[in-house]
Amino acid sequence: MTAVLNPAGPATTAGPAPTAPVRRRRSGSTRQRIEITILVGPALLLFLGFVILPVLLAAVYSLYNLPPAFRWEHLADPERFVGLANYERAFNSPEFIRAIGNNFIILFLSLLIQGPLAIGIALLLNRPMRGRGVLRLLIFVPYVLAEVIAGLSWKLLLQPQGAVNAMLEAVGLGAWQQNWLADPEIALWTLFVILTWKYLGFAIILMLAGLQGVPEELAEAAAIDGANWWQIQRHITIPLLGPTIRIWAFLSMIGALQLFDMVWVTVAPTVRAMATETMATYMVQQGQFAGQPGYGSAIAVILFFISLIVALVYQRFALRRDLAGAITRGVR
């Protein structure tokens, strides 16, 4: 402490610095934590209850040989504990290995075909033309249809005596008639066409939304420099559309790995078992209809970890630079 001379009286002693700013900072930090808890708490509870808890329960069930109508006391029966036998059975099952392959075939086809097709159509629809709004609406309509409605509609259209074969016969292409959903050789490809029809509209709308963030001044400057329309799209528009493309690819991959409803509704069970089985349909078939909930739970856990690994790898190598700028850091 230092002595301070007071003209009006004896010397006084200077005390420590005021603590009001420190208290104010602590109060602000506490209030911020309370606000975060209030805003994030409900969503976190729902996530824990409907995502994490079912995954943990599935992991526990997968270690047992459970009956179809099992009860909690079955988990205490040591004779039903089989350890990792369900996982060993899954990876030794040709049906499950084929199901994994089908998921990844659809994944790669989506990236190689649906992506470029969506970008091309979005670039065309982004140009001024008459009836552009109607075309956008028609393209997006299949996506808003419920999967059950879309699947049953295509199932009726692709019957041997359905509208597709009848149309081929009417235009003189009767030799092209097929059992589109019953022939194991073409059932998976037919299913991919249906999936493209169903989900292409979402990809196009997403690309169109991304195109709205591309500055028009860059295209105008390139046109003044003599670049044609294709060169502008290739060197300016598509590179700036990169973040949107990567987000769509991520959503498409996760959707392809977890594909269930369109396959289950559209393709008959016998053909699914031979040609179009996916991990999700195999899980439901074995876990519910075959009366093996323990084995079905093991399939669910494997599906979860495959999806998680794909998501983490893709985020590490593709989404890292897009997400880097989205992290908010506190300013001190």
Sequence and secondary structure as in RCSB ss.txt:
>XXXX:A:sequence
MTAVLNPAGPATTAGPAPTAPVRRRRSGSTRQRIEITILVGPALLLFLGFVILPVLLAAVYSLYNLPPAFRWEHL
ADPERFVGLANYERAFNSPEFIRAIGNNFIILFLSLLIQGPLAIGIALLLNRPMRGRGVLRLLIFVPYVLAEVIA
GLSWKLLLQPQGAVNAMLEAVGLGAWQQNWLADPEIALWTLFVILTWKYLGFAIILMLAGLQGVPEELAEAAAID
GANWWQIQRHITIPLLGPTIRIWAFLSMIGALQLFDMVWVTVAPTVRAMATETMATYMVQQGQFAGQPGYGSAIA
VILFFISLIVALVYQRFALRRDLAGAITRGVR
>XXXX:A:secstr
  EE  TTSS EE      HHHHHHHHHHHHHHHHHHHHHHHHHHHHIIIIIHHHHHHHHHTTB   TT  GGGG
G GGGB TTHHHHHHHT HHHHHHHHHHHHHHHHIIIIIHHHHHHHHHHHTS  TTHHHHHHHHHHHHHS HHHH
HHHHHHHTSTTSHHHHHHHHTT GGG   TTT TTTHHHHHHHHHHHHHHHHHHHHHHHHHTTS HHHHHHHHHT
T  HHHHIIIIIHHHTHHHHHHHHHHHHHHHHT  HHHHHHS HHHIIIII  HHHHHHIIIIISS HHHHHHHH
HHHHHHHHHHHHHHHHHTSHHHHHTT      
